Amino acid sequence: MADLLSTYNIIAVGVLFSLMAGLATGVGAIPIFFTRKVSERQLDGMLGFAAGVMLAATSFSLILPAIEYGGGGVIGALITCIGIVTGGIFLDMVDKLTPHAPINGRLEASQSSLRKVWLFVIAITIHNFPEGLAVGVGFGAHDIGNAVALAIGIGLQNIPEGLAVALPLIREGYSAGKAFLIALATGLVEPIGGLFGVALVQVAGPILPFGLAFAAGAMLFVMSDEIIPETHSHGHERAATYAILIGFVIMMFLDVVLG
C-alpha cells in the first residue's frame, strides 16, 4: 500500500487521508439516528479510547520520527522537546483567544441557541486542526506507512468524538440531521490542517522534525486539557482508564503493523 501511495502526489494523498480522518467524526455521529440512549459511562469510555489512540499515535507516529529525522541523539531530542513545548504553548494561546466550550458540548444554559452552536464549532475546530496538521506533516515526511497508521489512529479517535459532539446537541433540542451535520463539519477542518502540514514540509524540508514535534505537542495539550479530564468528571474514572489502555495498545499495534 505504501509503495502504491508513493506514486501519487504526496500533497493530494496527505489531504485525502486527513479528510478521511475528519469524516470519521460524522461516522461517529450516525448512531443518533437510531438511539439517543448513550450513558455517560459509555461516552466516557469511548472518549477514553480516543485518548489512548491519540496518545499512542503521538508517541509512535510523531515523537519518535521527530527524534529520528532530527538526527537522533541529543540534537534530535532537543529539537523534539522544543517542538513539543512550542506546539502546546501555541494551542494554549489559540484556546485562550477564542470562545471556549467543553469538548462534550455542555454549555451554559443562559447562552442563546445560535451562540451555543458556534462556540461549540469553534472549540472543536481548535481540537481538530492539529490532528489534520499531524497527518499532513506525516505524509510530508514521505514515511507513508507511518502516516497511514497515524491517519487511521486519528480517524478511530474521531469516531467517539463525533458521538460526543452530536449527543449533547440532541439533548439541547437539535434535530438528528442538524446535529449530525454539525458533528461532521467539526471534522472537516482536518484536511485544511493536513494541506498546511504537508505543504509546509514540502517547501521547507528541514522543518520536518520540528513540525512533527509541534503537532505532537498540540495533540498532547488537547488530551491533557480536554479529553482526559472530561472522561474523569462523571465518576467513571476506572472505565475510562481501561479504555485509554485499550486504545493505546490497539494504536501501537496498528503503528507496528502498518508502519
N, C-alpha and C positions, 0 to 999 in steps of 0.2 A: 504493500500500500504506500509506504513511504517513497519507494522508487517511482511509482506512478505519479504521485502528487508532485514530486520534484520536477516533473517535466512541464508543469503548468506555471503560469505567472504566480510568483510567490505572494505578491500583494493581494491578488484576487483570491488565492487559496486561503490566506490569513483572514481576509474579510469574510469569506464564506463560512469558515469554521467558527468565527466569533459570532456571526449571525445565527448559525445553528445552535450555539450555546445560549444565545439570547432568547431564541424561540422556545427553548425548553421551559422558560418561565410561563409561557402560555400553555404548554403541555401540562404543567403542574396545576394550572387553574381549571382544567377540564372537569374534575370531579364535582365542582359546584353546580354543574348542570344536572347532576344525579342525586346529590345529597348535600345537606348543609350541616350534618351532624358529625363534625370532627372535633374530638375533645381536645382540651388544652394539652393533655398528656401526649396525645398522638402528634399534635402540632409541634410541641417542644422536642419530641423525639425526632421528627423529620428535620427540624432546624438543626438539631444536634448532629444528625447525619451529614447535613450540608456543611456544617462547620468542620467536621472531621475530614470530609473530602477536600475542602478548601485548604485545610492545614497541610495535608499530605501533598496536594498539588503545589502549594507554596514552597514546601521543603524540598521536594524531589524534582520538580519541573522548573523552578525559578532560582532558588537559593544555590543549590549545588551546581547547576550550569553557570550561574553568575560567577561563582568562585573559579570554575574551570576556565571560562572564557576570559576571566581577568588575569589569567596566568598562574593561578594556584598559589599556594604558599601564603606568605604574609601579605603580599601585594593584592592577590585575588581576594583574600579575606577582608582586607581593609576597604577595597573598593565596594565589596558587597555590603559591609557594615554601613558605610556612608550612604549607599543607595537605599538600604532598608530604612534607616532613620529618616532620610530625606522624604521617602515615599510616605511614611507615617505622618511626618510633620505636614506635608502637603495636603494630605487628605483631612487632617485635623483642621487646617486653615480653611479649606473648602467647606467642611462641615459647619464651622463656626460662622462663616459668611453667608450661609444660605438658610432659609427657613427649615426647621428641623421637625421630623416626625419619626417616631419609633418604627422599627422595621416591620412590625406586625400590624401597623396601621391604626393603633389606638391613639386617637387624637382627642383634644379637649372638646367636650360637648358644646361649649359656647361658640365654637368657630362655625362659620357658615359652611353649607354642604360643598359649594364650589371650592372654597378655600381649602377644605379638608382634602379634596381630591388633588389639587395642585401642590399642596405642601407634601403630600404623600408621594406623588410622582417625582418631585424634585429630590426628596430624600432617597428614594430607591435609585434614581439616576446616579447619585453620588456613589452609591454602593456598587453599581453595575459597571460604571466606566472603567475602573481599574481592572476588572475582570477581563473586559474586552481588550484593554491595553496589554494585559499579560499574555493573552492568546496571540495578539499581533506581534509582540516582541519575540515570543517563542518561535513563530514562523519566520520572523526576520532573521533569526539565528540559523536558519536552514537546517535545524535539527528536527526534521519532520515528525519522526516517531514520538519524540518528547512533546512537541507542540500538539500533536493529535491527542495524546494522553491528557495534556492539560486542558484542551478544549472539551474532551469528554467529561473530565472531572468537574469543570465549571458548569457544564450542562447538567450533570447529575445534581449538583448542589442548587442549581436554579429551579429544579422541579419543585421541591418542597417550599422554596421561597415564593414561587408563583401562587401556590395554595395559601401561603401565609399572607400574601397580598390580597387575594380575592375574597377570602372568608370574612375579614372584618368589614369590607365594603358591602358584602351581602347583609351583614348584621346591621349596617347603618342604613339599609333601605335601598341599595342599588340593585338593579336587575342583574340576573346572572350574566346576560350578554354584555352589559356595560362593565361589570366587574371583571369579566374575562378579558375584554379589550384593554382595560386599564392595566391589568396584570401583564398582558402581552406587551403593551407599549413600554413598560418599565424595563423590559429586556432588550428592546430594540436600540438602546444606546450602546450596547456592547459592540456591534460592528463598527460604530464610529470610533470607539476606543481601539478596536482591532486595526482599523485603517491607519490611525495615528501611530500606533505602536510599530506595525510592520514597515510603514513608510519611513518613519524616523530612523529605524535601524538600517534600512537600505541606504539612506542618504548619508548617515553618519555611523558607519560600522564600528568604530572604536567605542561608541557609547553603549554597545550591546551589554556588557557586564553590568554597568550602572543601571541600564534600562530594566533588565531582568530583576535586579535587586530593588529598584524603585517600585516596580509592580508588586513585588513580594511584600514590601513594607506597607503599601497601601492596603493589600488584602489582609495582612496581619492586623492592621488597625481596625478594619471592618469586623473581623472575627472577635477581637477583644472588646471593642467598644459597643458593638451592637448585637451580634448573633448569640454569642455565648451568654452574656448577661440576660438576654431575653429568654433563653432556654432554662435559666435558673431562677426565674422570677415568679413561678407559679407552684412551687413545691414539688416539682418533678425532676430534681437535680440528678438523681441516680439514673433514671431512664435516659435523660439527655446525655449524661456522661458515657454510658454504654453505647449510645447511638453515635457519639463522636468517635469512639474507638472503632466501631464497625465501619463508619465512613472512612476513617483514616486507613485501615488495613485494606479495604477494597480499592481505594485510590492508589495506595502504594503498590498493590498487586498489578493494577492496570498500567501503572507507570513502568514497572519492570517488564511486563509482557509486551507493551506497545512501544516502549522507549528503547 
